[in-house]
Amino acid sequence: MSRVKRLVHSYGKFIAIPWRDDAAAAQRVVFCVYNEKEELALRAKVDEFELATKEAGHEWALFDLTDTFAIWLSGQRYAKKYGSSPD
């Protein structure tokens, strides 16, 4: 079984554990930590995480922040200077 498959399996078991009723929405956030070399494999399986979440009776929201920093930086006044001399 690949690492990503194991992560999906572990996530499915974890997300199925009932949440406390008194937990605020901000306390109901789950992060999956994975090896950066498996990024593409994980992205290909993200729908399996969604399915496991919904099967456990939870809502699903995917936030892909891949380009967020680059978009923010490109809108800055001194973006070209930052790129030419990043230190």
PyMOL Python script that loads the backbone (N, CA, C, O; Angstrom):
from pymol import cmd

cmd.read_pdbstr("""\
ATOM      1  N   MET A   1       0.854  -1.181   0.000  1.00  0.00           N
ATOM      2  CA  MET A   1       0.000   0.000   0.000  1.00  0.00           C
ATOM      3  C   MET A   1       0.895   1.238   0.000  1.00  0.00           C
ATOM      4  O   MET A   1       1.842   1.320   0.783  1.00  0.00           O
ATOM      5  N   SER A   2       0.600   2.196  -0.871  1.00  0.00           N
ATOM      6  CA  SER A   2       1.400   3.421  -0.958  1.00  0.00           C
ATOM      7  C   SER A   2       1.186   4.298   0.278  1.00  0.00           C
ATOM      8  O   SER A   2       0.225   4.119   1.027  1.00  0.00           O
ATOM      9  N   ARG A   3       2.087   5.231   0.469  1.00  0.00           N
ATOM     10  CA  ARG A   3       1.958   6.147   1.613  1.00  0.00           C
ATOM     11  C   ARG A   3       0.670   6.975   1.523  1.00  0.00           C
ATOM     12  O   ARG A   3       0.004   7.219   2.529  1.00  0.00           O
ATOM     13  N   VAL A   4       0.341   7.395   0.323  1.00  0.00           N
ATOM     14  CA  VAL A   4      -0.868   8.202   0.154  1.00  0.00           C
ATOM     15  C   VAL A   4      -2.097   7.373   0.472  1.00  0.00           C
ATOM     16  O   VAL A   4      -3.021   7.862   1.121  1.00  0.00           O
ATOM     17  N   LYS A   5      -2.121   6.126   0.025  1.00  0.00           N
ATOM     18  CA  LYS A   5      -3.248   5.234   0.350  1.00  0.00           C
ATOM     19  C   LYS A   5      -3.349   5.044   1.863  1.00  0.00           C
ATOM     20  O   LYS A   5      -4.444   5.047   2.424  1.00  0.00           O
ATOM     21  N   ARG A   6      -2.193   4.878   2.521  1.00  0.00           N
ATOM     22  CA  ARG A   6      -2.203   4.730   3.983  1.00  0.00           C
ATOM     23  C   ARG A   6      -2.712   6.007   4.648  1.00  0.00           C
ATOM     24  O   ARG A   6      -3.446   5.949   5.634  1.00  0.00           O
ATOM     25  N   LEU A   7      -2.321   7.157   4.105  1.00  0.00           N
ATOM     26  CA  LEU A   7      -2.799   8.425   4.657  1.00  0.00           C
ATOM     27  C   LEU A   7      -4.313   8.553   4.492  1.00  0.00           C
ATOM     28  O   LEU A   7      -5.001   8.979   5.419  1.00  0.00           O
ATOM     29  N   VAL A   8      -4.834   8.191   3.330  1.00  0.00           N
ATOM     30  CA  VAL A   8      -6.281   8.218   3.102  1.00  0.00           C
ATOM     31  C   VAL A   8      -6.971   7.285   4.090  1.00  0.00           C
ATOM     32  O   VAL A   8      -7.993   7.643   4.676  1.00  0.00           O
ATOM     33  N   HIS A   9      -6.417   6.095   4.274  1.00  0.00           N
ATOM     34  CA  HIS A   9      -7.004   5.118   5.203  1.00  0.00           C
ATOM     35  C   HIS A   9      -6.984   5.647   6.645  1.00  0.00           C
ATOM     36  O   HIS A   9      -7.990   5.571   7.351  1.00  0.00           O
ATOM     37  N   SER A  10      -5.851   6.176   7.069  1.00  0.00           N
ATOM     38  CA  SER A  10      -5.735   6.731   8.428  1.00  0.00           C
ATOM     39  C   SER A  10      -6.678   7.909   8.619  1.00  0.00           C
ATOM     40  O   SER A  10      -7.321   8.042   9.660  1.00  0.00           O
ATOM     41  N   TYR A  11      -6.752   8.754   7.614  1.00  0.00           N
ATOM     42  CA  TYR A  11      -7.654   9.901   7.675  1.00  0.00           C
ATOM     43  C   TYR A  11      -9.100   9.430   7.814  1.00  0.00           C
ATOM     44  O   TYR A  11      -9.858   9.980   8.613  1.00  0.00           O
ATOM     45  N   GLY A  12      -9.484   8.420   7.043  1.00  0.00           N
ATOM     46  CA  GLY A  12     -10.852   7.895   7.111  1.00  0.00           C
ATOM     47  C   GLY A  12     -11.197   7.384   8.502  1.00  0.00           C
ATOM     48  O   GLY A  12     -12.301   7.609   8.996  1.00  0.00           O
ATOM     49  N   LYS A  13     -10.249   6.694   9.134  1.00  0.00           N
ATOM     50  CA  LYS A  13     -10.485   6.203  10.502  1.00  0.00           C
ATOM     51  C   LYS A  13     -10.580   7.367  11.483  1.00  0.00           C
ATOM     52  O   LYS A  13     -11.422   7.363  12.380  1.00  0.00           O
ATOM     53  N   PHE A  14      -9.716   8.359  11.308  1.00  0.00           N
ATOM     54  CA  PHE A  14      -9.701   9.502  12.221  1.00  0.00           C
ATOM     55  C   PHE A  14     -10.961  10.352  12.097  1.00  0.00           C
ATOM     56  O   PHE A  14     -11.565  10.728  13.102  1.00  0.00           O
ATOM     57  N   ILE A  15     -11.352  10.651  10.871  1.00  0.00           N
ATOM     58  CA  ILE A  15     -12.486  11.556  10.651  1.00  0.00           C
ATOM     59  C   ILE A  15     -13.807  10.907  11.072  1.00  0.00           C
ATOM     60  O   ILE A  15     -14.794  11.601  11.316  1.00  0.00           O
ATOM     61  N   ALA A  16     -13.819   9.589  11.154  1.00  0.00           N
ATOM     62  CA  ALA A  16     -15.038   8.879  11.559  1.00  0.00           C
ATOM     63  C   ALA A  16     -15.281   8.937  13.076  1.00  0.00           C
ATOM     64  O   ALA A  16     -16.375   8.624  13.545  1.00  0.00           O
ATOM     65  N   ILE A  17     -14.267   9.334  13.826  1.00  0.00           N
ATOM     66  CA  ILE A  17     -14.435   9.470  15.278  1.00  0.00           C
ATOM     67  C   ILE A  17     -15.387  10.641  15.536  1.00  0.00           C
ATOM     68  O   ILE A  17     -15.156  11.741  15.034  1.00  0.00           O
ATOM     69  N   PRO A  18     -16.453  10.421  16.310  1.00  0.00           N
ATOM     70  CA  PRO A  18     -17.418  11.519  16.559  1.00  0.00           C
ATOM     71  C   PRO A  18     -16.750  12.732  17.215  1.00  0.00           C
ATOM     72  O   PRO A  18     -15.905  12.599  18.101  1.00  0.00           O
ATOM     73  N   TRP A  19     -17.153  13.903  16.755  1.00  0.00           N
ATOM     74  CA  TRP A  19     -16.636  15.143  17.326  1.00  0.00           C
ATOM     75  C   TRP A  19     -17.464  15.536  18.533  1.00  0.00           C
ATOM     76  O   TRP A  19     -18.651  15.224  18.624  1.00  0.00           O
ATOM     77  N   ARG A  20     -16.819  16.222  19.450  1.00  0.00           N
ATOM     78  CA  ARG A  20     -17.530  16.711  20.637  1.00  0.00           C
ATOM     79  C   ARG A  20     -18.549  17.756  20.212  1.00  0.00           C
ATOM     80  O   ARG A  20     -18.286  18.573  19.329  1.00  0.00           O
ATOM     81  N   ASP A  21     -19.706  17.723  20.843  1.00  0.00           N
ATOM     82  CA  ASP A  21     -20.765  18.678  20.513  1.00  0.00           C
ATOM     83  C   ASP A  21     -20.420  20.103  20.921  1.00  0.00           C
ATOM     84  O   ASP A  21     -20.916  21.058  20.322  1.00  0.00           O
ATOM     85  N   ASP A  22     -19.581  20.252  21.928  1.00  0.00           N
ATOM     86  CA  ASP A  22     -19.265  21.597  22.412  1.00  0.00           C
ATOM     87  C   ASP A  22     -18.048  22.214  21.714  1.00  0.00           C
ATOM     88  O   ASP A  22     -17.602  23.292  22.106  1.00  0.00           O
ATOM     89  N   ALA A  23     -17.509  21.554  20.696  1.00  0.00           N
ATOM     90  CA  ALA A  23     -16.345  22.092  19.981  1.00  0.00           C
ATOM     91  C   ALA A  23     -16.805  23.147  18.973  1.00  0.00           C
ATOM     92  O   ALA A  23     -17.730  22.920  18.193  1.00  0.00           O
ATOM     93  N   ALA A  24     -16.146  24.291  19.005  1.00  0.00           N
ATOM     94  CA  ALA A  24     -16.462  25.368  18.072  1.00  0.00           C
ATOM     95  C   ALA A  24     -15.998  24.977  16.669  1.00  0.00           C
ATOM     96  O   ALA A  24     -15.150  24.100  16.508  1.00  0.00           O
ATOM     97  N   ALA A  25     -16.558  25.630  15.670  1.00  0.00           N
ATOM     98  CA  ALA A  25     -16.202  25.330  14.280  1.00  0.00           C
ATOM     99  C   ALA A  25     -14.701  25.474  14.042  1.00  0.00           C
ATOM    100  O   ALA A  25     -14.119  24.699  13.282  1.00  0.00           O
ATOM    101  N   ALA A  26     -14.072  26.451  14.679  1.00  0.00           N
ATOM    102  CA  ALA A  26     -12.638  26.663  14.510  1.00  0.00           C
ATOM    103  C   ALA A  26     -11.813  25.493  15.061  1.00  0.00           C
ATOM    104  O   ALA A  26     -10.648  25.325  14.701  1.00  0.00           O
ATOM    105  N   GLN A  27     -12.417  24.699  15.922  1.00  0.00           N
ATOM    106  CA  GLN A  27     -11.734  23.542  16.486  1.00  0.00           C
ATOM    107  C   GLN A  27     -11.997  22.280  15.662  1.00  0.00           C
ATOM    108  O   GLN A  27     -11.533  21.197  16.018  1.00  0.00           O
ATOM    109  N   ARG A  28     -12.719  22.414  14.593  1.00  0.00           N
ATOM    110  CA  ARG A  28     -13.068  21.271  13.748  1.00  0.00           C
ATOM    111  C   ARG A  28     -12.350  21.358  12.407  1.00  0.00           C
ATOM    112  O   ARG A  28     -12.963  21.221  11.348  1.00  0.00           O
ATOM    113  N   VAL A  29     -11.074  21.583  12.468  1.00  0.00           N
ATOM    114  CA  VAL A  29     -10.243  21.694  11.278  1.00  0.00           C
ATOM    115  C   VAL A  29      -9.232  20.564  11.323  1.00  0.00           C
ATOM    116  O   VAL A  29      -8.653  20.281  12.372  1.00  0.00           O
ATOM    117  N   VAL A  30      -9.019  19.916  10.182  1.00  0.00           N
ATOM    118  CA  VAL A  30      -8.079  18.802  10.109  1.00  0.00           C
ATOM    119  C   VAL A  30      -7.036  19.120   9.044  1.00  0.00           C
ATOM    120  O   VAL A  30      -7.373  19.516   7.928  1.00  0.00           O
ATOM    121  N   PHE A  31      -5.785  18.947   9.396  1.00  0.00           N
ATOM    122  CA  PHE A  31      -4.681  19.100   8.450  1.00  0.00           C
ATOM    123  C   PHE A  31      -4.040  17.734   8.255  1.00  0.00           C
ATOM    124  O   PHE A  31      -3.850  16.990   9.218  1.00  0.00           O
ATOM    125  N   CYS A  32      -3.715  17.409   7.039  1.00  0.00           N
ATOM    126  CA  CYS A  32      -2.972  16.191   6.748  1.00  0.00           C
ATOM    127  C   CYS A  32      -1.548  16.579   6.388  1.00  0.00           C
ATOM    128  O   CYS A  32      -1.325  17.416   5.514  1.00  0.00           O
ATOM    129  N   VAL A  33      -0.600  15.975   7.055  1.00  0.00           N
ATOM    130  CA  VAL A  33       0.802  16.253   6.794  1.00  0.00           C
ATOM    131  C   VAL A  33       1.352  15.114   5.950  1.00  0.00           C
ATOM    132  O   VAL A  33       1.156  13.939   6.263  1.00  0.00           O
ATOM    133  N   TYR A  34       2.039  15.476   4.883  1.00  0.00           N
ATOM    134  CA  TYR A  34       2.534  14.460   3.959  1.00  0.00           C
ATOM    135  C   TYR A  34       3.884  14.890   3.406  1.00  0.00           C
ATOM    136  O   TYR A  34       4.268  16.055   3.502  1.00  0.00           O
ATOM    137  N   ASN A  35       4.585  13.945   2.835  1.00  0.00           N
ATOM    138  CA  ASN A  35       5.888  14.196   2.243  1.00  0.00           C
ATOM    139  C   ASN A  35       5.701  14.999   0.957  1.00  0.00           C
ATOM    140  O   ASN A  35       4.840  14.677   0.138  1.00  0.00           O
ATOM    141  N   GLU A  36       6.497  16.030   0.787  1.00  0.00           N
ATOM    142  CA  GLU A  36       6.352  16.907  -0.385  1.00  0.00           C
ATOM    143  C   GLU A  36       6.555  16.165  -1.704  1.00  0.00           C
ATOM    144  O   GLU A  36       6.051  16.597  -2.740  1.00  0.00           O
ATOM    145  N   LYS A  37       7.283  15.062  -1.675  1.00  0.00           N
ATOM    146  CA  LYS A  37       7.508  14.280  -2.889  1.00  0.00           C
ATOM    147  C   LYS A  37       6.231  13.582  -3.356  1.00  0.00           C
ATOM    148  O   LYS A  37       6.150  13.120  -4.495  1.00  0.00           O
ATOM    149  N   GLU A  38       5.250  13.509  -2.486  1.00  0.00           N
ATOM    150  CA  GLU A  38       3.998  12.823  -2.813  1.00  0.00           C
ATOM    151  C   GLU A  38       2.860  13.793  -3.120  1.00  0.00           C
ATOM    152  O   GLU A  38       1.689  13.414  -3.124  1.00  0.00           O
ATOM    153  N   GLU A  39       3.216  15.029  -3.374  1.00  0.00           N
ATOM    154  CA  GLU A  39       2.219  16.080  -3.638  1.00  0.00           C
ATOM    155  C   GLU A  39       1.270  15.712  -4.786  1.00  0.00           C
ATOM    156  O   GLU A  39       0.051  15.793  -4.633  1.00  0.00           O
ATOM    157  N   LEU A  40       1.818  15.316  -5.911  1.00  0.00           N
ATOM    158  CA  LEU A  40       0.969  15.007  -7.067  1.00  0.00           C
ATOM    159  C   LEU A  40       0.085  13.796  -6.812  1.00  0.00           C
ATOM    160  O   LEU A  40      -1.082  13.784  -7.203  1.00  0.00           O
ATOM    161  N   ALA A  41       0.634  12.779  -6.159  1.00  0.00           N
ATOM    162  CA  ALA A  41      -0.165  11.586  -5.844  1.00  0.00           C
ATOM    163  C   ALA A  41      -1.299  11.939  -4.890  1.00  0.00           C
ATOM    164  O   ALA A  41      -2.414  11.439  -5.031  1.00  0.00           O
ATOM    165  N   LEU A  42      -1.012  12.802  -3.918  1.00  0.00           N
ATOM    166  CA  LEU A  42      -2.041  13.204  -2.965  1.00  0.00           C
ATOM    167  C   LEU A  42      -3.125  14.035  -3.649  1.00  0.00           C
ATOM    168  O   LEU A  42      -4.312  13.836  -3.392  1.00  0.00           O
ATOM    169  N   ARG A  43      -2.733  14.948  -4.503  1.00  0.00           N
ATOM    170  CA  ARG A  43      -3.716  15.771  -5.227  1.00  0.00           C
ATOM    171  C   ARG A  43      -4.630  14.899  -6.085  1.00  0.00           C
ATOM    172  O   ARG A  43      -5.810  15.204  -6.257  1.00  0.00           O
ATOM    173  N   ALA A  44      -4.079  13.819  -6.618  1.00  0.00           N
ATOM    174  CA  ALA A  44      -4.886  12.908  -7.434  1.00  0.00           C
ATOM    175  C   ALA A  44      -5.903  12.145  -6.593  1.00  0.00           C
ATOM    176  O   ALA A  44      -6.901  11.654  -7.120  1.00  0.00           O
ATOM    177  N   LYS A  45      -5.655  12.042  -5.291  1.00  0.00           N
ATOM    178  CA  LYS A  45      -6.535  11.283  -4.393  1.00  0.00           C
ATOM    179  C   LYS A  45      -7.374  12.170  -3.476  1.00  0.00           C
ATOM    180  O   LYS A  45      -8.049  11.660  -2.582  1.00  0.00           O
ATOM    181  N   VAL A  46      -7.344  13.477  -3.678  1.00  0.00           N
ATOM    182  CA  VAL A  46      -8.042  14.389  -2.765  1.00  0.00           C
ATOM    183  C   VAL A  46      -9.545  14.088  -2.709  1.00  0.00           C
ATOM    184  O   VAL A  46     -10.192  14.337  -1.691  1.00  0.00           O
ATOM    185  N   ASP A  47     -10.089  13.560  -3.787  1.00  0.00           N
ATOM    186  CA  ASP A  47     -11.516  13.211  -3.775  1.00  0.00           C
ATOM    187  C   ASP A  47     -11.813  12.075  -2.801  1.00  0.00           C
ATOM    188  O   ASP A  47     -12.932  11.974  -2.299  1.00  0.00           O
ATOM    189  N   GLU A  48     -10.832  11.224  -2.528  1.00  0.00           N
ATOM    190  CA  GLU A  48     -11.020  10.149  -1.553  1.00  0.00           C
ATOM    191  C   GLU A  48     -11.097  10.710  -0.129  1.00  0.00           C
ATOM    192  O   GLU A  48     -11.814  10.175   0.716  1.00  0.00           O
ATOM    193  N   PHE A  49     -10.352  11.790   0.128  1.00  0.00           N
ATOM    194  CA  PHE A  49     -10.457  12.456   1.423  1.00  0.00           C
ATOM    195  C   PHE A  49     -11.842  13.080   1.575  1.00  0.00           C
ATOM    196  O   PHE A  49     -12.466  12.992   2.633  1.00  0.00           O
ATOM    197  N   GLU A  50     -12.305  13.702   0.513  1.00  0.00           N
ATOM    198  CA  GLU A  50     -13.646  14.302   0.534  1.00  0.00           C
ATOM    199  C   GLU A  50     -14.703  13.236   0.790  1.00  0.00           C
ATOM    200  O   GLU A  50     -15.600  13.438   1.608  1.00  0.00           O
ATOM    201  N   LEU A  51     -14.606  12.113   0.103  1.00  0.00           N
ATOM    202  CA  LEU A  51     -15.573  11.033   0.268  1.00  0.00           C
ATOM    203  C   LEU A  51     -15.575  10.506   1.700  1.00  0.00           C
ATOM    204  O   LEU A  51     -16.639  10.302   2.284  1.00  0.00           O
ATOM    205  N   ALA A  52     -14.395  10.285   2.268  1.00  0.00           N
ATOM    206  CA  ALA A  52     -14.293   9.800   3.648  1.00  0.00           C
ATOM    207  C   ALA A  52     -14.906  10.796   4.620  1.00  0.00           C
ATOM    208  O   ALA A  52     -15.555  10.407   5.592  1.00  0.00           O
ATOM    209  N   THR A  53     -14.699  12.083   4.357  1.00  0.00           N
ATOM    210  CA  THR A  53     -15.240  13.127   5.229  1.00  0.00           C
ATOM    211  C   THR A  53     -16.764  13.129   5.186  1.00  0.00           C
ATOM    212  O   THR A  53     -17.421  13.173   6.226  1.00  0.00           O
ATOM    213  N   LYS A  54     -17.312  13.082   3.998  1.00  0.00           N
ATOM    214  CA  LYS A  54     -18.765  13.106   3.842  1.00  0.00           C
ATOM    215  C   LYS A  54     -19.414  11.834   4.370  1.00  0.00           C
ATOM    216  O   LYS A  54     -20.508  11.882   4.934  1.00  0.00           O
ATOM    217  N   GLU A  55     -18.742  10.689   4.190  1.00  0.00           N
ATOM    218  CA  GLU A  55     -19.265   9.432   4.727  1.00  0.00           C
ATOM    219  C   GLU A  55     -19.320   9.463   6.251  1.00  0.00           C
ATOM    220  O   GLU A  55     -20.152   8.791   6.860  1.00  0.00           O
ATOM    221  N   ALA A  56     -18.438  10.237   6.861  1.00  0.00           N
ATOM    222  CA  ALA A  56     -18.421  10.379   8.324  1.00  0.00           C
ATOM    223  C   ALA A  56     -19.444  11.405   8.805  1.00  0.00           C
ATOM    224  O   ALA A  56     -19.575  11.643  10.006  1.00  0.00           O
ATOM    225  N   GLY A  57     -20.172  12.013   7.860  1.00  0.00           N
ATOM    226  CA  GLY A  57     -21.222  12.964   8.228  1.00  0.00           C
ATOM    227  C   GLY A  57     -20.745  14.390   8.418  1.00  0.00           C
ATOM    228  O   GLY A  57     -21.441  15.201   9.029  1.00  0.00           O
ATOM    229  N   HIS A  58     -19.572  14.704   7.905  1.00  0.00           N
ATOM    230  CA  HIS A  58     -19.032  16.053   8.050  1.00  0.00           C
ATOM    231  C   HIS A  58     -19.091  16.792   6.726  1.00  0.00           C
ATOM    232  O   HIS A  58     -19.194  16.180   5.663  1.00  0.00           O
ATOM    233  N   GLU A  59     -19.027  18.103   6.800  1.00  0.00           N
ATOM    234  CA  GLU A  59     -18.961  18.920   5.592  1.00  0.00           C
ATOM    235  C   GLU A  59     -17.521  18.932   5.084  1.00  0.00           C
ATOM    236  O   GLU A  59     -16.584  18.669   5.838  1.00  0.00           O
ATOM    237  N   TRP A  60     -17.361  19.236   3.816  1.00  0.00           N
ATOM    238  CA  TRP A  60     -16.044  19.266   3.192  1.00  0.00           C
ATOM    239  C   TRP A  60     -15.819  20.628   2.558  1.00  0.00           C
ATOM    240  O   TRP A  60     -16.681  21.139   1.843  1.00  0.00           O
ATOM    241  N   ALA A  61     -14.672  21.207   2.818  1.00  0.00           N
ATOM    242  CA  ALA A  61     -14.272  22.456   2.160  1.00  0.00           C
ATOM    243  C   ALA A  61     -12.785  22.346   1.853  1.00  0.00           C
ATOM    244  O   ALA A  61     -11.971  22.150   2.756  1.00  0.00           O
ATOM    245  N   LEU A  62     -12.442  22.468   0.605  1.00  0.00           N
ATOM    246  CA  LEU A  62     -11.048  22.382   0.185  1.00  0.00           C
ATOM    247  C   LEU A  62     -10.522  23.788  -0.065  1.00  0.00           C
ATOM    248  O   LEU A  62     -11.122  24.555  -0.817  1.00  0.00           O
ATOM    249  N   PHE A  63      -9.418  24.119   0.557  1.00  0.00           N
ATOM    250  CA  PHE A  63      -8.773  25.408   0.358  1.00  0.00           C
ATOM    251  C   PHE A  63      -7.389  25.149  -0.230  1.00  0.00           C
ATOM    252  O   PHE A  63      -6.489  24.676   0.463  1.00  0.00           O
ATOM    253  N   ASP A  64      -7.232  25.457  -1.490  1.00  0.00           N
ATOM    254  CA  ASP A  64      -5.950  25.271  -2.169  1.00  0.00           C
ATOM    255  C   ASP A  64      -5.228  26.615  -2.184  1.00  0.00           C
ATOM    256  O   ASP A  64      -5.626  27.539  -2.893  1.00  0.00           O
ATOM    257  N   LEU A  65      -4.184  26.709  -1.409  1.00  0.00           N
ATOM    258  CA  LEU A  65      -3.441  27.963  -1.258  1.00  0.00           C
ATOM    259  C   LEU A  65      -2.168  27.990  -2.099  1.00  0.00           C
ATOM    260  O   LEU A  65      -1.272  28.795  -1.849  1.00  0.00           O
ATOM    261  N   THR A  66      -2.090  27.115  -3.090  1.00  0.00           N
ATOM    262  CA  THR A  66      -0.885  26.958  -3.896  1.00  0.00           C
ATOM    263  C   THR A  66      -0.351  28.280  -4.431  1.00  0.00           C
ATOM    264  O   THR A  66       0.834  28.575  -4.276  1.00  0.00           O
ATOM    265  N   ASP A  67      -1.199  29.071  -5.050  1.00  0.00           N
ATOM    266  CA  ASP A  67      -0.747  30.298  -5.710  1.00  0.00           C
ATOM    267  C   ASP A  67      -0.953  31.566  -4.878  1.00  0.00           C
ATOM    268  O   ASP A  67      -0.665  32.663  -5.355  1.00  0.00           O
ATOM    269  N   THR A  68      -1.433  31.438  -3.674  1.00  0.00           N
ATOM    270  CA  THR A  68      -1.797  32.595  -2.866  1.00  0.00           C
ATOM    271  C   THR A  68      -0.628  33.551  -2.631  1.00  0.00           C
ATOM    272  O   THR A  68      -0.766  34.759  -2.822  1.00  0.00           O
ATOM    273  N   PHE A  69       0.511  33.020  -2.221  1.00  0.00           N
ATOM    274  CA  PHE A  69       1.650  33.894  -1.946  1.00  0.00           C
ATOM    275  C   PHE A  69       2.131  34.589  -3.219  1.00  0.00           C
ATOM    276  O   PHE A  69       2.414  35.787  -3.205  1.00  0.00           O
ATOM    277  N   ALA A  70       2.221  33.844  -4.309  1.00  0.00           N
ATOM    278  CA  ALA A  70       2.689  34.426  -5.573  1.00  0.00           C
ATOM    279  C   ALA A  70       1.751  35.533  -6.057  1.00  0.00           C
ATOM    280  O   ALA A  70       2.204  36.566  -6.550  1.00  0.00           O
ATOM    281  N   ILE A  71       0.458  35.314  -5.913  1.00  0.00           N
ATOM    282  CA  ILE A  71      -0.521  36.338  -6.316  1.00  0.00           C
ATOM    283  C   ILE A  71      -0.371  37.581  -5.443  1.00  0.00           C
ATOM    284  O   ILE A  71      -0.386  38.705  -5.944  1.00  0.00           O
ATOM    285  N   TRP A  72      -0.229  37.372  -4.147  1.00  0.00           N
ATOM    286  CA  TRP A  72      -0.063  38.498  -3.228  1.00  0.00           C
ATOM    287  C   TRP A  72       1.222  39.268  -3.556  1.00  0.00           C
ATOM    288  O   TRP A  72       1.209  40.495  -3.650  1.00  0.00           O
ATOM    289  N   LEU A  73       2.321  38.544  -3.728  1.00  0.00           N
ATOM    290  CA  LEU A  73       3.603  39.190  -3.979  1.00  0.00           C
ATOM    291  C   LEU A  73       3.595  39.962  -5.291  1.00  0.00           C
ATOM    292  O   LEU A  73       4.158  41.055  -5.366  1.00  0.00           O
ATOM    293  N   SER A  74       2.971  39.417  -6.320  1.00  0.00           N
ATOM    294  CA  SER A  74       2.958  40.095  -7.617  1.00  0.00           C
ATOM    295  C   SER A  74       2.189  41.412  -7.568  1.00  0.00           C
ATOM    296  O   SER A  74       2.403  42.277  -8.418  1.00  0.00           O
ATOM    297  N   GLY A  75       1.314  41.577  -6.608  1.00  0.00           N
ATOM    298  CA  GLY A  75       0.558  42.814  -6.474  1.00  0.00           C
ATOM    299  C   GLY A  75       1.242  43.865  -5.618  1.00  0.00           C
ATOM    300  O   GLY A  75       0.723  44.969  -5.457  1.00  0.00           O
ATOM    301  N   GLN A  76       2.397  43.535  -5.071  1.00  0.00           N
ATOM    302  CA  GLN A  76       3.110  44.465  -4.209  1.00  0.00           C
ATOM    303  C   GLN A  76       3.899  45.476  -5.040  1.00  0.00           C
ATOM    304  O   GLN A  76       4.353  45.184  -6.146  1.00  0.00           O
ATOM    305  N   ARG A  77       4.039  46.623  -4.496  1.00  0.00           N
ATOM    306  CA  ARG A  77       4.702  47.745  -5.180  1.00  0.00           C
ATOM    307  C   ARG A  77       6.139  47.414  -5.593  1.00  0.00           C
ATOM    308  O   ARG A  77       6.584  47.798  -6.675  1.00  0.00           O
ATOM    309  N   TYR A  78       6.844  46.715  -4.741  1.00  0.00           N
ATOM    310  CA  TYR A  78       8.257  46.442  -4.984  1.00  0.00           C
ATOM    311  C   TYR A  78       8.499  44.984  -5.375  1.00  0.00           C
ATOM    312  O   TYR A  78       9.569  44.444  -5.091  1.00  0.00           O
ATOM    313  N   ALA A  79       7.552  44.356  -6.003  1.00  0.00           N
ATOM    314  CA  ALA A  79       7.653  42.942  -6.353  1.00  0.00           C
ATOM    315  C   ALA A  79       8.878  42.637  -7.208  1.00  0.00           C
ATOM    316  O   ALA A  79       9.558  41.638  -6.972  1.00  0.00           O
ATOM    317  N   LYS A  80       9.168  43.472  -8.187  1.00  0.00           N
ATOM    318  CA  LYS A  80      10.328  43.222  -9.058  1.00  0.00           C
ATOM    319  C   LYS A  80      11.623  43.333  -8.288  1.00  0.00           C
ATOM    320  O   LYS A  80      12.554  42.568  -8.537  1.00  0.00           O
ATOM    321  N   LYS A  81      11.706  44.267  -7.360  1.00  0.00           N
ATOM    322  CA  LYS A  81      12.914  44.406  -6.533  1.00  0.00           C
ATOM    323  C   LYS A  81      13.099  43.185  -5.651  1.00  0.00           C
ATOM    324  O   LYS A  81      14.215  42.692  -5.493  1.00  0.00           O
ATOM    325  N   TYR A  82      11.998  42.691  -5.070  1.00  0.00           N
ATOM    326  CA  TYR A  82      12.075  41.499  -4.230  1.00  0.00           C
ATOM    327  C   TYR A  82      12.647  40.336  -5.021  1.00  0.00           C
ATOM    328  O   TYR A  82      13.480  39.584  -4.515  1.00  0.00           O
ATOM    329  N   GLY A  83      12.202  40.189  -6.259  1.00  0.00           N
ATOM    330  CA  GLY A  83      12.670  39.086  -7.101  1.00  0.00           C
ATOM    331  C   GLY A  83      14.122  39.214  -7.514  1.00  0.00           C
ATOM    332  O   GLY A  83      14.828  38.210  -7.607  1.00  0.00           O
ATOM    333  N   SER A  84      14.576  40.420  -7.760  1.00  0.00           N
ATOM    334  CA  SER A  84      15.952  40.609  -8.216  1.00  0.00           C
ATOM    335  C   SER A  84      16.964  40.531  -7.065  1.00  0.00           C
ATOM    336  O   SER A  84      18.136  40.218  -7.277  1.00  0.00           O
ATOM    337  N   SER A  85      16.499  40.819  -5.850  1.00  0.00           N
ATOM    338  CA  SER A  85      17.381  40.760  -4.690  1.00  0.00           C
ATOM    339  C   SER A  85      16.581  40.224  -3.495  1.00  0.00           C
ATOM    340  O   SER A  85      16.218  40.988  -2.600  1.00  0.00           O
ATOM    341  N   PRO A  86      16.307  38.921  -3.479  1.00  0.00           N
ATOM    342  CA  PRO A  86      15.415  38.377  -2.452  1.00  0.00           C
ATOM    343  C   PRO A  86      15.930  38.463  -1.023  1.00  0.00           C
ATOM    344  O   PRO A  86      15.131  38.407  -0.088  1.00  0.00           O
ATOM    345  N   ASP A  87      17.227  38.595  -0.823  1.00  0.00           N
ATOM    346  CA  ASP A  87      17.740  38.692   0.543  1.00  0.00           C
ATOM    347  C   ASP A  87      17.702  40.128   1.002  1.00  0.00           C
ATOM    348  O   ASP A  87      18.093  40.427   2.130  1.00  0.00           O
TER     349      ASP A  87
END
""", "prot")
cmd.dss("prot")
cmd.show_as("cartoon", "prot")
cmd.util.cbc("prot")
cmd.orient("prot")
